Each structure stands twice: as C-alpha cells, then as structure tokens.
C-alpha cells in the first residue's frame, strides 16, 4: 500500500468499514509500518486546522492593541467554523434516529394488531412479513444512525484536539528567547 493514498469514505463505507479492508488484509500478511498507513486529508492535518486560528489571532492582536474600538473575537466561533460540516451531519443522524425511535412503537403496535383476531383498525400493511421486515428495517436504520453519529462525534473531537495541539505548539515556537528562558516548557504549554 502506498502512503500517498487518501481515503474519502462515503456513508456506506463508514458503516461497513470497507475503506479499512485493504489495510487489514495487508496487516494479516505482514506487519503494518508507517508507510503503509493512509494519508490524512489535507483538511484534517494539524497544519491546516491550526491555520484556521490565524484569523482569530489577527483579530485578537487588533483587540489587544485597541480594545475600545476592536471587538474581542470569540474562540468558540472559530471552533464552530471548523466543525460545522460534521456537526450538521451529526445533527441529521440524531434527528433521523429520533424519528425512527418514534416510529418503532407505532410499527410494533401494528404488528400486535395484526396478530389480534378481533382487530377493527386498518393496518399499514396487511402482511405479517411486511410488518416484521419494517420493524427490522427500523432497528437497522436506528443502529446505523447511532453508529454514524458516534463516528462524526469522534471526528469532531479529533478536529478540535488537533487544532488545539497545533495552536499550542505554534505558540511555543513564536515565543522569544527571553520568554523561553523565563518559563519552563510545561508552563508554556499550559498558558
């Protein structure tokens, strides 16, 4: 496998983890090394994520220089711009999952009515097999939505974590020699 290979899995690949299959097959045959791993997307690299802080830092420096005229920037909005795509995806999955969880009791009631010989209500489907399949499909859909929701939440966490680590290290590289002598590395990282 070549480290230049980039992986852009779609929703189905996320569910089936199909994008990982070639790497697993190679790991079965021989130990995996660093060069065998997939390359991160450019947008997910720490450099690209920490560059998103540049606008925040420029605005913050302007605010420090002139606090009365320049409004203080909010760090939360910088993070929100970074995770907006995954957050919308996460919200969509949660919404669909909630809808499926609302429909499930109604579908179960339809199945119970189907087996009741004295039923008077009209059913969604006049087939027990169709009702059973509907219950199965709702459960599968709900499990898939929860899985996608969990993966996008981990992705958002990784984005924020990488951005913060990149910003902290970039900050430590910008410090002048006097500041470096005055403070320890631990103190610099915790500031």
TIRO-2110 file (N, C-alpha, C; in Angstrom, 1 decimal):
// TIRO-2110
0.8, -1.2, 0.0, N, 1, A
0.0, 0.0, 0.0, CA, 1, A
0.9, 1.2, 0.0, C, 1, A
0.4, 2.3, -0.6, N, 2, A
1.2, 3.5, -0.7, CA, 2, A
0.7, 4.5, 0.3, C, 2, A
1.6, 5.3, 0.9, N, 3, A
1.2, 6.3, 1.9, CA, 3, A
0.6, 7.5, 1.2, C, 3, A
0.7, 7.6, -0.1, N, 4, A
0.1, 8.7, -0.8, CA, 4, A
-1.4, 8.5, -1.0, C, 4, A
-1.9, 7.3, -0.7, N, 5, A
-3.3, 7.0, -0.9, CA, 5, A
-4.2, 7.8, 0.1, C, 5, A
-5.2, 8.5, -0.4, N, 6, A
-6.1, 9.2, 0.5, CA, 6, A
-7.4, 8.5, 0.5, C, 6, A
-8.0, 8.4, 1.6, N, 7, A
-9.3, 7.7, 1.7, CA, 7, A
-10.4, 8.8, 2.0, C, 7, A
-11.4, 8.7, 1.2, N, 8, A
-12.6, 9.6, 1.4, CA, 8, A
-13.8, 8.6, 1.4, C, 8, A
-14.0, 8.0, 2.6, N, 9, A
-15.2, 7.1, 2.6, CA, 9, A
-16.5, 7.8, 2.6, C, 9, A
-17.4, 7.2, 2.0, N, 10, A
-18.8, 7.7, 2.0, CA, 10, A
-19.6, 7.1, 3.2, C, 10, A
-20.8, 7.5, 3.3, N, 11, A
-21.6, 6.9, 4.5, CA, 11, A
-21.7, 5.4, 4.5, C, 11, A
-21.8, 4.8, 3.4, N, 12, A
-21.9, 3.3, 3.4, CA, 12, A
-20.5, 2.7, 3.8, C, 12, A
-19.4, 3.3, 3.3, N, 13, A
-18.1, 2.9, 3.8, CA, 13, A
-17.9, 3.0, 5.2, C, 13, A
-18.4, 4.1, 5.8, N, 14, A
-18.3, 4.3, 7.3, CA, 14, A
-19.1, 3.1, 8.0, C, 14, A
-20.2, 2.8, 7.5, N, 15, A
-21.0, 1.7, 8.1, CA, 15, A
-20.3, 0.4, 8.0, C, 15, A
-19.8, 0.1, 6.9, N, 16, A
-19.2, -1.2, 6.6, CA, 16, A
-17.7, -1.3, 6.9, C, 16, A
-17.1, -0.2, 7.2, N, 17, A
-15.7, 0.0, 7.4, CA, 17, A
-14.9, -0.6, 6.2, C, 17, A
-15.5, -0.5, 5.0, N, 18, A
-14.9, -1.1, 3.8, CA, 18, A
-13.6, -0.4, 3.4, C, 18, A
-13.4, 0.8, 3.8, N, 19, A
-12.2, 1.6, 3.4, CA, 19, A
-11.0, 1.0, 4.2, C, 19, A
-11.3, 0.2, 5.2, N, 20, A
-10.2, -0.3, 6.1, CA, 20, A
-9.8, -1.7, 5.6, C, 20, A
-10.6, -2.3, 4.8, N, 21, A
-10.3, -3.7, 4.4, CA, 21, A
-8.9, -4.0, 3.8, C, 21, A
-8.5, -3.1, 2.8, N, 22, A
-7.1, -3.4, 2.3, CA, 22, A
-6.0, -3.3, 3.3, C, 22, A
-6.2, -2.4, 4.3, N, 23, A
-5.2, -2.3, 5.3, CA, 23, A
-5.2, -3.5, 6.2, C, 23, A
-6.4, -4.0, 6.5, N, 24, A
-6.5, -5.2, 7.4, CA, 24, A
-5.9, -6.4, 6.7, C, 24, A
-6.2, -6.5, 5.4, N, 25, A
-5.6, -7.7, 4.6, CA, 25, A
-4.1, -7.6, 4.6, C, 25, A
-3.5, -6.4, 4.4, N, 26, A
-2.1, -6.3, 4.4, CA, 26, A
-1.5, -6.6, 5.8, C, 26, A
-2.2, -6.2, 6.9, N, 27, A
-1.8, -6.4, 8.2, CA, 27, A
-1.8, -7.9, 8.5, C, 27, A
-2.7, -8.7, 7.9, N, 28, A
-2.7, -10.1, 8.1, CA, 28, A
-1.5, -10.8, 7.5, C, 28, A
-1.1, -10.2, 6.3, N, 29, A
0.0, -10.8, 5.6, CA, 29, A
1.4, -10.5, 6.2, C, 29, A
1.6, -9.2, 6.6, N, 30, A
2.8, -8.8, 7.2, CA, 30, A
2.5, -7.6, 8.1, C, 30, A
3.5, -7.3, 9.0, N, 31, A
3.3, -6.2, 9.9, CA, 31, A
3.1, -4.8, 9.2, C, 31, A
2.2, -4.0, 9.7, N, 32, A
2.0, -2.7, 9.1, CA, 32, A
3.0, -1.7, 9.6, C, 32, A
3.6, -0.9, 8.7, N, 33, A
4.5, 0.1, 9.0, CA, 33, A
3.9, 1.5, 8.8, C, 33, A
4.6, 2.5, 9.1, N, 34, A
4.1, 3.9, 8.9, CA, 34, A
3.8, 4.2, 7.5, C, 34, A
4.6, 3.7, 6.5, N, 35, A
4.4, 4.0, 5.1, CA, 35, A
3.2, 3.3, 4.6, C, 35, A
2.7, 2.3, 5.3, N, 36, A
1.5, 1.5, 4.8, CA, 36, A
0.2, 2.3, 5.2, C, 36, A
0.3, 3.2, 6.1, N, 37, A
-1.0, 3.8, 6.6, CA, 37, A
-1.4, 4.9, 5.5, C, 37, A
-2.7, 5.1, 5.5, N, 38, A
-3.3, 6.1, 4.6, CA, 38, A
-2.9, 7.5, 5.0, C, 38, A
-2.8, 8.3, 4.0, N, 39, A
-2.5, 9.7, 4.3, CA, 39, A
-3.8, 10.5, 4.7, C, 39, A
-3.7, 11.4, 5.7, N, 40, A
-4.8, 12.2, 6.1, CA, 40, A
-5.2, 13.1, 5.0, C, 40, A
-6.5, 13.4, 4.9, N, 41, A
-6.9, 14.5, 4.0, CA, 41, A
-6.2, 15.8, 4.5, C, 41, A
-6.0, 16.7, 3.5, N, 42, A
-5.3, 17.9, 3.8, CA, 42, A
-6.1, 18.7, 4.8, C, 42, A
-7.4, 18.7, 4.7, N, 43, A
-8.2, 19.5, 5.7, CA, 43, A
-8.2, 19.0, 7.1, C, 43, A
-7.7, 17.7, 7.3, N, 44, A
-7.7, 17.1, 8.6, CA, 44, A
-6.3, 17.1, 9.2, C, 44, A
-5.3, 17.6, 8.5, N, 45, A
-4.0, 17.7, 9.1, CA, 45, A
-3.9, 18.8, 10.1, C, 45, A
-3.0, 18.7, 11.1, N, 46, A
-2.9, 19.7, 12.1, CA, 46, A
-2.5, 21.0, 11.6, C, 46, A
-1.7, 21.0, 10.6, N, 47, A
-1.2, 22.3, 10.0, CA, 47, A
-2.4, 23.1, 9.4, C, 47, A
-3.3, 22.4, 8.7, N, 48, A
-4.5, 23.1, 8.1, CA, 48, A
-5.4, 23.5, 9.2, C, 48, A
-5.6, 22.7, 10.2, N, 49, A
-6.5, 23.1, 11.3, CA, 49, A
-6.0, 24.2, 12.1, C, 49, A
-4.7, 24.2, 12.4, N, 50, A
-4.1, 25.3, 13.2, CA, 50, A
-4.1, 26.6, 12.4, C, 50, A
-4.0, 26.5, 11.0, N, 51, A
-4.1, 27.7, 10.2, CA, 51, A
-5.4, 28.4, 10.3, C, 51, A
-6.5, 27.7, 10.7, N, 52, A
-7.8, 28.3, 10.8, CA, 52, A
-7.8, 29.2, 12.0, C, 52, A
-6.8, 29.1, 12.9, N, 53, A
-6.7, 30.0, 14.0, CA, 53, A
-6.1, 31.4, 13.6, C, 53, A
-5.5, 31.4, 12.4, N, 54, A
-4.8, 32.7, 12.1, CA, 54, A
-5.7, 33.9, 12.1, C, 54, A
-6.9, 33.8, 11.6, N, 55, A
-7.8, 34.9, 11.6, CA, 55, A
-8.2, 35.3, 13.0, C, 55, A
-8.4, 34.3, 13.9, N, 56, A
-8.7, 34.6, 15.3, CA, 56, A
-7.6, 35.3, 15.9, C, 56, A
-6.3, 34.9, 15.7, N, 57, A
-5.2, 35.5, 16.4, CA, 57, A
-5.0, 36.9, 15.8, C, 57, A
-5.2, 37.2, 14.5, N, 58, A
-5.0, 38.5, 14.0, CA, 58, A
-6.0, 39.4, 14.6, C, 58, A
-7.3, 39.0, 14.7, N, 59, A
-8.3, 39.8, 15.3, CA, 59, A
-8.0, 40.0, 16.8, C, 59, A
-7.5, 39.0, 17.5, N, 60, A
-7.2, 39.1, 18.9, CA, 60, A
-6.1, 40.2, 19.1, C, 60, A
-5.1, 40.1, 18.3, N, 61, A
-4.0, 41.1, 18.4, CA, 61, A
-4.5, 42.5, 18.2, C, 61, A
-5.4, 42.7, 17.2, N, 62, A
-6.0, 44.0, 17.0, CA, 62, A
-6.8, 44.4, 18.2, C, 62, A
-7.5, 43.5, 18.8, N, 63, A
-8.3, 43.8, 20.0, CA, 63, A
-7.3, 44.2, 21.2, C, 63, A
-6.2, 43.5, 21.4, N, 64, A
-5.3, 43.8, 22.4, CA, 64, A
-4.7, 45.2, 22.2, C, 64, A
-4.4, 45.6, 20.9, N, 65, A
-3.8, 46.9, 20.6, CA, 65, A
-4.8, 48.0, 20.8, C, 65, A
-6.0, 47.7, 20.5, N, 66, A
-7.1, 48.8, 20.6, CA, 66, A
-8.4, 48.2, 21.2, C, 66, A
-8.5, 47.9, 22.5, N, 67, A
-9.7, 47.2, 23.0, CA, 67, A
-11.0, 48.0, 22.9, C, 67, A
-10.9, 49.3, 22.8, N, 68, A
-12.1, 50.1, 22.8, CA, 68, A
-12.8, 50.0, 21.4, C, 68, A
-12.0, 49.9, 20.4, N, 69, A
-12.5, 50.0, 19.0, CA, 69, A
-12.7, 48.6, 18.4, C, 69, A
-11.9, 47.7, 18.7, N, 70, A
-12.0, 46.4, 18.1, CA, 70, A
-12.6, 45.4, 19.1, C, 70, A
-13.6, 44.7, 18.6, N, 71, A
-14.4, 43.8, 19.4, CA, 71, A
-13.5, 42.5, 19.7, C, 71, A
-13.6, 42.0, 20.8, N, 72, A
-12.8, 40.8, 21.2, CA, 72, A
-13.4, 39.6, 20.4, C, 72, A
-12.6, 38.8, 19.7, N, 73, A
-13.1, 37.7, 19.0, CA, 73, A
-13.4, 36.5, 19.9, C, 73, A
-14.4, 35.7, 19.5, N, 74, A
-14.8, 34.6, 20.3, CA, 74, A
-14.2, 33.3, 19.7, C, 74, A
-13.5, 32.6, 20.6, N, 75, A
-12.8, 31.4, 20.2, CA, 75, A
-13.8, 30.3, 19.8, C, 75, A
-15.0, 30.3, 20.4, N, 76, A
-16.0, 29.3, 20.2, CA, 76, A
-16.4, 29.4, 18.7, C, 76, A
-16.5, 30.6, 18.1, N, 77, A
-16.9, 30.7, 16.7, CA, 77, A
-15.9, 30.1, 15.8, C, 77, A
-14.6, 30.2, 16.1, N, 78, A
-13.6, 29.6, 15.3, CA, 78, A
-13.7, 28.1, 15.3, C, 78, A
-14.0, 27.5, 16.5, N, 79, A
-14.2, 26.1, 16.5, CA, 79, A
-15.5, 25.7, 15.8, C, 79, A
-16.5, 26.5, 15.9, N, 80, A
-17.8, 26.2, 15.2, CA, 80, A
-17.6, 26.1, 13.7, C, 80, A
-16.8, 27.0, 13.2, N, 81, A
-16.5, 27.0, 11.7, CA, 81, A
-15.7, 25.8, 11.3, C, 81, A
-14.9, 25.3, 12.2, N, 82, A
-14.1, 24.1, 11.9, CA, 82, A
-15.0, 22.8, 11.9, C, 82, A
-15.9, 22.7, 12.8, N, 83, A
-16.7, 21.5, 12.9, CA, 83, A
-18.1, 21.6, 12.4, C, 83, A
-18.4, 22.7, 11.6, N, 84, A
-19.8, 22.9, 11.1, CA, 84, A
-20.3, 21.7, 10.3, C, 84, A
-19.5, 21.2, 9.3, N, 85, A
-19.9, 20.1, 8.5, CA, 85, A
-20.2, 18.9, 9.2, C, 85, A
-19.2, 18.4, 10.1, N, 86, A
-19.5, 17.2, 10.9, CA, 86, A
-20.7, 17.4, 11.8, C, 86, A
-20.8, 18.6, 12.4, N, 87, A
-21.9, 18.9, 13.3, CA, 87, A
-23.3, 18.8, 12.6, C, 87, A
-23.4, 19.3, 11.4, N, 88, A
-24.6, 19.2, 10.7, CA, 88, A
-24.9, 17.7, 10.3, C, 88, A
-23.9, 17.0, 10.0, N, 89, A
-24.1, 15.5, 9.7, CA, 89, A
-24.5, 14.8, 11.0, C, 89, A
-23.9, 15.2, 12.1, N, 90, A
-24.3, 14.6, 13.4, CA, 90, A
-25.7, 14.9, 13.8, C, 90, A
-26.1, 16.1, 13.6, N, 91, A
-27.5, 16.5, 13.9, CA, 91, A
-28.5, 15.8, 13.0, C, 91, A
-28.1, 15.6, 11.7, N, 92, A
-29.0, 14.9, 10.8, CA, 92, A
-29.2, 13.5, 11.2, C, 92, A
-28.1, 12.8, 11.6, N, 93, A
-28.2, 11.4, 12.1, CA, 93, A
-29.0, 11.3, 13.3, C, 93, A
-28.8, 12.2, 14.3, N, 94, A
-29.5, 12.2, 15.5, CA, 94, A
-31.0, 12.4, 15.3, C, 94, A
-31.4, 13.3, 14.3, N, 95, A
-32.8, 13.6, 14.0, CA, 95, A
-33.4, 12.4, 13.4, C, 95, A
-32.7, 11.7, 12.4, N, 96, A
-33.3, 10.5, 11.8, CA, 96, A
-33.5, 9.4, 12.8, C, 96, A
-32.5, 9.3, 13.7, N, 97, A
-32.6, 8.3, 14.7, CA, 97, A
-33.7, 8.5, 15.7, C, 97, A
-34.0, 9.8, 16.0, N, 98, A
-35.1, 10.1, 16.9, CA, 98, A
-36.4, 9.8, 16.2, C, 98, A
-36.5, 10.1, 14.9, N, 99, A
-37.7, 9.8, 14.1, CA, 99, A
-38.0, 8.3, 14.1, C, 99, A
-36.9, 7.5, 13.9, N, 100, A
-37.0, 6.0, 13.8, CA, 100, A
-37.5, 5.5, 15.2, C, 100, A
-36.9, 6.1, 16.2, N, 101, A
-37.3, 5.6, 17.6, CA, 101, A
-38.8, 6.0, 17.9, C, 101, A
-39.3, 7.1, 17.3, N, 102, A
-40.7, 7.4, 17.4, CA, 102, A
-41.6, 6.5, 16.7, C, 102, A
-41.2, 6.1, 15.5, N, 103, A
-42.0, 5.2, 14.6, CA, 103, A
-42.0, 3.8, 15.1, C, 103, A
-41.0, 3.3, 15.8, N, 104, A
-40.9, 1.9, 16.2, CA, 104, A
-42.1, 1.5, 17.0, C, 104, A
-42.5, 2.2, 18.1, N, 105, A
-43.6, 1.7, 18.9, CA, 105, A
-44.9, 1.7, 18.0, C, 105, A
-45.1, 2.6, 17.1, N, 106, A
-46.3, 2.5, 16.2, CA, 106, A
-46.2, 1.3, 15.3, C, 106, A
-45.1, 1.0, 14.8, N, 107, A
-44.9, -0.2, 14.0, CA, 107, A
-45.1, -1.5, 14.8, C, 107, A
-44.6, -1.5, 16.0, N, 108, A
-44.9, -2.6, 16.9, CA, 108, A
-46.3, -2.8, 17.2, C, 108, A
-47.0, -1.7, 17.4, N, 109, A
-48.5, -1.8, 17.7, CA, 109, A
-49.2, -2.3, 16.5, C, 109, A
-48.7, -2.0, 15.3, N, 110, A
-49.3, -2.6, 14.0, CA, 110, A
-49.1, -4.1, 14.0, C, 110, A
-48.0, -4.6, 14.4, N, 111, A
-47.7, -6.0, 14.4, CA, 111, A
-48.6, -6.7, 15.5, C, 111, A
-48.8, -6.1, 16.6, N, 112, A
-49.6, -6.6, 17.7, CA, 112, A
-51.1, -6.7, 17.2, C, 112, A
-51.5, -5.6, 16.5, N, 113, A
-52.9, -5.6, 15.9, CA, 113, A
-53.0, -6.7, 14.9, C, 113, A
-52.0, -6.9, 14.1, N, 114, A
-52.0, -7.9, 13.1, CA, 114, A
-52.3, -9.3, 13.6, C, 114, A
-51.7, -9.7, 14.8, N, 115, A
-52.0, -11.0, 15.3, CA, 115, A
-53.3, -11.1, 16.2, C, 115, A
-53.9, -9.9, 16.4, N, 116, A
-55.2, -9.9, 17.1, CA, 116, A
-56.3, -10.3, 16.2, C, 116, A
-57.0, -11.4, 16.5, N, 117, A
-58.1, -11.9, 15.5, CA, 117, A
-59.3, -10.9, 15.6, C, 117, A
-59.5, -10.1, 16.6, N, 118, A
-60.7, -9.3, 16.7, CA, 118, A
-60.4, -7.8, 16.3, C, 118, A
-59.4, -7.6, 15.5, N, 119, A
-59.0, -6.2, 15.2, CA, 119, A
-60.0, -5.5, 14.3, C, 119, A
-60.2, -4.2, 14.6, N, 120, A
-61.1, -3.4, 13.8, CA, 120, A
-60.4, -2.3, 13.1, C, 120, A
-59.2, -2.0, 13.5, N, 121, A
-58.4, -0.9, 12.9, CA, 121, A
-57.8, -1.4, 11.6, C, 121, A
-57.6, -0.4, 10.7, N, 122, A
-56.9, -0.7, 9.4, CA, 122, A
-55.4, -0.7, 9.7, C, 122, A
-54.7, -1.7, 9.1, N, 123, A
-53.3, -1.8, 9.3, CA, 123, A
-52.5, -1.1, 8.2, C, 123, A
-51.2, -0.7, 8.5, N, 124, A
-50.4, -0.1, 7.4, CA, 124, A
-50.1, -1.1, 6.3, C, 124, A
-49.8, -2.4, 6.7, N, 125, A
-49.6, -3.5, 5.8, CA, 125, A
-50.5, -4.6, 6.2, C, 125, A
-51.0, -5.3, 5.2, N, 126, A
-51.9, -6.5, 5.5, CA, 126, A
-51.0, -7.8, 5.5, C, 126, A
-49.8, -7.7, 5.8, N, 127, A
-48.9, -8.8, 5.8, CA, 127, A
-48.0, -8.8, 7.0, C, 127, A
-48.0, -9.9, 7.7, N, 128, A
-47.2, -10.0, 8.9, CA, 128, A
-45.7, -9.9, 8.6, C, 128, A
-45.3, -10.5, 7.4, N, 129, A
-43.9, -10.5, 7.0, CA, 129, A
-43.5, -9.0, 6.7, C, 129, A
-44.3, -8.2, 6.1, N, 130, A
-44.0, -6.8, 5.8, CA, 130, A
-43.8, -6.1, 7.1, C, 130, A
-44.7, -6.3, 8.1, N, 131, A
-44.6, -5.6, 9.4, CA, 131, A
-43.3, -6.0, 10.1, C, 131, A
-43.0, -7.3, 10.1, N, 132, A
-41.8, -7.8, 10.7, CA, 132, A
-40.5, -7.2, 10.0, C, 132, A
-40.6, -7.1, 8.7, N, 133, A
-39.5, -6.5, 8.0, CA, 133, A
-39.4, -5.0, 8.3, C, 133, A
-40.5, -4.3, 8.4, N, 134, A
-40.5, -2.9, 8.8, CA, 134, A
-39.8, -2.7, 10.2, C, 134, A
-40.2, -3.6, 11.2, N, 135, A
-39.5, -3.5, 12.5, CA, 135, A
-38.0, -3.7, 12.4, C, 135, A
-37.6, -4.7, 11.6, N, 136, A
-36.2, -5.0, 11.4, CA, 136, A
-35.5, -3.8, 10.7, C, 136, A
-36.1, -3.2, 9.7, N, 137, A
-35.5, -2.1, 9.0, CA, 137, A
-35.4, -0.9, 9.9, C, 137, A
-36.4, -0.6, 10.8, N, 138, A
-36.3, 0.5, 11.7, CA, 138, A
-35.1, 0.3, 12.7, C, 138, A
-35.0, -0.9, 13.2, N, 139, A
-33.9, -1.2, 14.1, CA, 139, A
-32.5, -1.1, 13.4, C, 139, A
-32.4, -1.6, 12.2, N, 140, A
-31.1, -1.5, 11.5, CA, 140, A
-30.8, 0.0, 11.2, C, 140, A
-31.9, 0.8, 10.7, N, 141, A
-31.7, 2.2, 10.5, CA, 141, A
-31.3, 2.9, 11.7, C, 141, A
-31.9, 2.6, 12.8, N, 142, A
-31.5, 3.3, 14.1, CA, 142, A
-30.1, 3.0, 14.5, C, 142, A
-29.7, 1.7, 14.4, N, 143, A
-28.3, 1.3, 14.7, CA, 143, A
-27.3, 2.0, 13.8, C, 143, A
-27.6, 2.1, 12.5, N, 144, A
-26.7, 2.8, 11.6, CA, 144, A
-26.6, 4.3, 11.9, C, 144, A
-27.7, 4.9, 12.2, N, 145, A
-27.7, 6.3, 12.5, CA, 145, A
-26.9, 6.6, 13.8, C, 145, A
-27.0, 5.7, 14.8, N, 146, A
-26.3, 5.9, 16.0, CA, 146, A
-24.8, 5.7, 15.8, C, 146, A
-24.4, 4.7, 14.9, N, 147, A
-23.0, 4.5, 14.6, CA, 147, A
-22.4, 5.7, 13.8, C, 147, A
-23.2, 6.2, 12.9, N, 148, A
-22.7, 7.4, 12.2, CA, 148, A
-22.6, 8.6, 13.1, C, 148, A
-23.5, 8.7, 14.0, N, 149, A
-23.5, 9.8, 14.9, CA, 149, A
-22.3, 9.7, 15.8, C, 149, A
-22.0, 8.6, 16.3, N, 150, A
-20.8, 8.3, 17.2, CA, 150, A
-19.5, 8.6, 16.4, C, 150, A
-19.4, 8.2, 15.1, N, 151, A
-18.2, 8.4, 14.4, CA, 151, A
-18.0, 9.9, 14.1, C, 151, A
-19.1, 10.6, 13.8, N, 152, A
-18.9, 12.0, 13.5, CA, 152, A
-18.6, 12.8, 14.8, C, 152, A
-19.1, 12.4, 15.9, N, 153, A
-18.7, 13.0, 17.2, CA, 153, A
-17.2, 12.8, 17.5, C, 153, A
-16.7, 11.6, 17.2, N, 154, A
-15.3, 11.3, 17.4, CA, 154, A
-14.4, 12.2, 16.4, C, 154, A
-14.9, 12.3, 15.2, N, 155, A
-14.2, 13.1, 14.2, CA, 155, A
-14.2, 14.6, 14.6, C, 155, A
-15.3, 15.1, 15.2, N, 156, A
-15.3, 16.5, 15.7, CA, 156, A
-14.3, 16.6, 16.8, C, 156, A
-14.2, 15.7, 17.7, N, 157, A
-13.3, 15.7, 18.8, CA, 157, A
-11.9, 15.7, 18.3, C, 157, A
-11.6, 14.9, 17.3, N, 158, A
-10.2, 14.8, 16.7, CA, 158, A
-9.9, 16.2, 16.0, C, 158, A
-10.8, 16.8, 15.4, N, 159, A
-10.6, 18.1, 14.7, CA, 159, A
-10.2, 19.1, 15.8, C, 159, A
-11.0, 19.2, 16.8, N, 160, A
-10.7, 20.2, 17.8, CA, 160, A
-9.4, 19.9, 18.5, C, 160, A
-9.2, 18.7, 18.9, N, 161, A
-7.9, 18.3, 19.5, CA, 161, A
-6.7, 18.6, 18.7, C, 161, A
-6.7, 18.3, 17.4, N, 162, A
-5.6, 18.6, 16.5, CA, 162, A
-5.4, 20.1, 16.4, C, 162, A
-6.5, 20.8, 16.3, N, 163, A
-6.3, 22.3, 16.1, CA, 163, A
-5.7, 22.9, 17.4, C, 163, A
-6.2, 22.4, 18.5, N, 164, A
-5.6, 23.0, 19.8, CA, 164, A
-4.2, 22.6, 20.0, C, 164, A
-3.8, 21.4, 19.7, N, 165, A
-2.4, 21.0, 19.8, CA, 165, A
-1.5, 21.8, 18.9, C, 165, A
-2.0, 21.9, 17.6, N, 166, A
-1.2, 22.7, 16.7, CA, 166, A
-1.1, 24.1, 17.1, C, 166, A
-2.1, 24.7, 17.6, N, 167, A
-2.1, 26.1, 18.1, CA, 167, A
-1.1, 26.3, 19.3, C, 167, A
-1.1, 25.3, 20.2, N, 168, A
-0.2, 25.4, 21.3, CA, 168, A
1.2, 25.3, 20.9, C, 168, A
1.5, 24.4, 20.1, N, 169, A
2.9, 24.2, 19.6, CA, 169, A
3.4, 25.4, 18.8, C, 169, A
2.5, 25.9, 18.0, N, 170, A
2.8, 27.1, 17.2, CA, 170, A
3.1, 28.3, 18.1, C, 170, A
2.3, 28.4, 19.2, N, 171, A
2.5, 29.5, 20.1, CA, 171, A
3.9, 29.3, 20.8, C, 171, A
4.3, 28.1, 21.1, N, 172, A
5.5, 27.9, 21.8, CA, 172, A
6.7, 28.2, 20.8, C, 172, A
6.5, 28.0, 19.5, N, 173, A
7.6, 28.3, 18.6, CA, 173, A
7.7, 29.8, 18.4, C, 173, A
6.6, 30.6, 18.6, N, 174, A
6.7, 32.1, 18.4, CA, 174, A
7.3, 32.8, 19.6, C, 174, A
7.4, 32.2, 20.7, N, 175, A
7.9, 32.9, 21.9, CA, 175, A
9.4, 33.3, 21.6, C, 175, A
9.7, 34.5, 22.2, N, 176, A
11.1, 34.9, 22.0, CA, 176, A
12.0, 34.3, 23.0, C, 176, A
13.3, 34.4, 22.9, N, 177, A
14.2, 33.7, 23.7, CA, 177, A
14.1, 34.1, 25.2, C, 177, A
13.8, 35.4, 25.5, N, 178, A
13.7, 35.8, 26.9, CA, 178, A
12.5, 35.1, 27.6, C, 178, A
11.4, 35.0, 26.9, N, 179, A
10.2, 34.3, 27.4, CA, 179, A
10.5, 32.8, 27.6, C, 179, A
11.3, 32.2, 26.7, N, 180, A
11.6, 30.8, 26.8, CA, 180, A
12.5, 30.5, 28.0, C, 180, A
13.4, 31.5, 28.3, N, 181, A
14.3, 31.3, 29.5, CA, 181, A
13.5, 31.5, 30.8, C, 181, A
12.5, 32.4, 30.7, N, 182, A
11.8, 32.7, 31.9, CA, 182, A
10.8, 31.7, 32.4, C, 182, A
10.2, 31.0, 31.4, N, 183, A
9.2, 29.9, 31.7, CA, 183, A
9.7, 28.6, 31.2, C, 183, A
9.3, 27.5, 31.9, N, 184, A
9.6, 26.2, 31.5, CA, 184, A
8.7, 25.7, 30.4, C, 184, A
9.0, 24.6, 29.7, N, 185, A
8.2, 24.1, 28.6, CA, 185, A
6.8, 23.8, 29.1, C, 185, A
6.7, 23.2, 30.3, N, 186, A
5.4, 22.8, 30.8, CA, 186, A
4.5, 24.1, 31.1, C, 186, A
5.1, 25.1, 31.6, N, 187, A
4.4, 26.3, 31.8, CA, 187, A
3.9, 27.0, 30.5, C, 187, A
4.8, 26.9, 29.5, N, 188, A
4.5, 27.5, 28.2, CA, 188, A
3.3, 26.7, 27.6, C, 188, A
3.3, 25.4, 27.7, N, 189, A
2.2, 24.6, 27.1, CA, 189, A
0.9, 24.8, 27.9, C, 189, A
1.0, 25.1, 29.2, N, 190, A
-0.2, 25.3, 30.0, CA, 190, A
-0.8, 26.7, 30.0, C, 190, A
-0.1, 27.6, 29.4, N, 191, A
-0.5, 29.0, 29.4, CA, 191, A
-1.8, 29.2, 28.6, C, 191, A
END
